[in-house]
């Protein structure tokens, strides 16, 4: 979501987005753990190679995406004094 779009949401919609963010954060954590497991298994089994870097890249994308969206939403919630 863009900054303008988040700022235009009502209080109820913001709280719903916060709930969605929590559930997506849990799913991202599970996926990151799974990808790190694949990464470790791949390194142990066949060493570092091109296919070893793919899970590492995906973990990086999941981490960056979740932090960026969460910060914007938290800032708007804080401005409106919502939980």
C-alpha positions as a printed Julia matrix, in Angstrom:
83×3 Matrix{Float64}:
   0.0     0.0    0.0
   1.11    3.51  -0.65
   1.34    6.1    2.13
  -1.69    8.02   0.79
  -3.78    4.9    0.6
  -3.02    3.92   4.2
  -3.75    7.44   5.44
  -7.13    7.45   3.7
  -8.39    4.32   5.48
 -10.9     4.55   8.3
 -10.02    3.49  11.84
 -11.82    0.15  11.48
 -10.08   -0.6    8.2
  -6.71    0.21   9.77
  -7.35   -2.19  12.63
  -8.35   -4.9   10.13
  -5.14   -4.28   8.19
  -3.16   -4.6   11.43
  -4.76   -8.01  12.07
  -3.94   -9.11   8.52
  -0.37   -7.91   9.01
   0.03  -10.08  12.12
  -1.19  -13.2   10.33
   0.96  -12.54   7.28
   3.96  -11.99   9.55
   3.42  -15.46  11.03
   3.16  -17.03   7.58
   6.32  -15.19   6.49
   8.16  -16.46   9.57
   7.21  -20.06   8.73
   8.28  -19.63   5.1
  11.57  -18.04   6.12
  12.28  -20.93   8.5
  11.45  -23.44   5.78
  13.71  -21.7    3.27
  16.57  -21.5    5.77
  16.13  -25.23   6.39
  16.36  -25.87   2.64
  19.45  -23.64   2.5
  21.21  -25.53   5.31
  20.29  -28.91   3.83
  21.55  -27.82   0.4
  24.87  -26.6    1.81
  25.41  -29.8    3.81
  24.39  -32.09   0.95
  26.11  -30.5   -2.04
  27.98  -27.36  -0.97
  27.37  -23.8   -2.03
  26.08  -23.39  -5.56
  23.69  -21.4   -7.68
  20.58  -23.19  -6.4
  21.71  -22.54  -2.85
  21.38  -18.81  -3.44
  17.71  -18.95  -4.52
  16.29  -19.63  -1.01
  18.66  -17.0    0.38
  17.31  -14.42  -2.07
  13.71  -15.33  -1.23
  14.38  -14.96   2.51
  15.82  -11.49   1.83
  12.68  -10.49  -0.11
  10.32  -11.73   2.63
  12.22   -9.84   5.32
  12.36   -6.54   3.43
   8.72   -6.6    2.37
   7.31   -7.3    5.8
   9.31   -4.61   7.6
   8.46   -1.87   5.09
   4.69   -2.37   5.18
   4.58   -2.85   8.93
   6.37    0.42   9.67
   3.93    2.47   7.6
   0.9     0.87   9.21
   2.3     1.3   12.74
   3.02    4.98  12.09
  -0.55    5.66  10.96
  -1.97    3.71  13.9
   0.21    5.7   16.27
  -0.88    9.03  14.72
  -4.54    8.14  15.22
  -3.96    6.78  18.74
  -5.24    3.32  17.84
  -4.01    0.09  19.41
